Amino acid sequence: MKTTTPARKIAFQKVGQNLYRLESTGGYYALLKRADKQFRRSLKTKDRKLAERKLSELREKVCGLTTGEKARVGDEFTTSNG
């Protein structure tokens, strides 16, 4: 008989608007929505003030996203400016 190990639960703590902290590592993540799509990105920092600045930059990128058939989202964002 196989024994299964329970899956680790990933716990995010909301610390601000669109800003979450991963409890296990202390790293900050952004959670944004645009055109019925959800974007969750690591802000690659454990510093709250730096995370807030990076979140602001990410918000600007997400707001400038091209929506529709031509839009593709990967590691980089496709913006309407080119």
N, C-alpha and C positions, 0 to 999 in steps of 0.2 A: 504494500500500500504506500502510495506517495504522500509525503507530507508537504504542504505548501506553506511558504512563509507569507505572512500578511504583507500587502503592499504598503510602502511608506506613504503616509499622508503628507502632502505638501501644504504647509500652513503659511498663508500670507496674512499679515496684519495691516489693515488700512491705516495709513498715517496722514493722509491728506487727499485732496481731490485728485483722482487718477494716480495716486502714489501709494505703493504698497511695499512692505518690507518682508522679506522671506525670513521667517523666524529661525530656521536652522543655520543660516549663514550670516544674516544681518544685512544682506545686499538689498538694494532698492530696485523696484520694477515699476514700469509705467503700464497702465491699462487704459487704452483709448479706444473710442469707437468712431467710425466714419463710414457713411454709406452702407449701413448694415454689416460692416466688417469690424472685427475686434482685433486690436493690436496690443500684444503684450511683449514688452521688450525689457531686457535687463539694462539698467542704467550704469552698470559696471562700477558701482561705488558703494561704500558703506557710510559715506558722509551725507547727512541729511541736506545741508545747504547746497552741496554740489549736485545732489540728486534733483533738487527742485530746479536748479538752473538747466540741467540736462533735460528734465521733463518739459520745460518751457521751449527748448529748442526742438524737441521731438514733436510737441504740439504744433509748432509752425510747419514742420515737414508734413505731418499727417493732414493738416488743413489744406495744404497745397497739393494733395494727391490728385491725380487724374482718376476719375471714375468712369466706368463703362468697360467696353470690350477691350480697349487698348491697354487698360491699366493692368500691371503685373506687380505683385508685391513679393519681394524676396528679402535678402539681407539688406538691400538698399531700397529706398522708396523712389517710385517714379513720380516726378513732380510735373505740374502743368507748365512750368517755366522751361523745361528741357531737361 
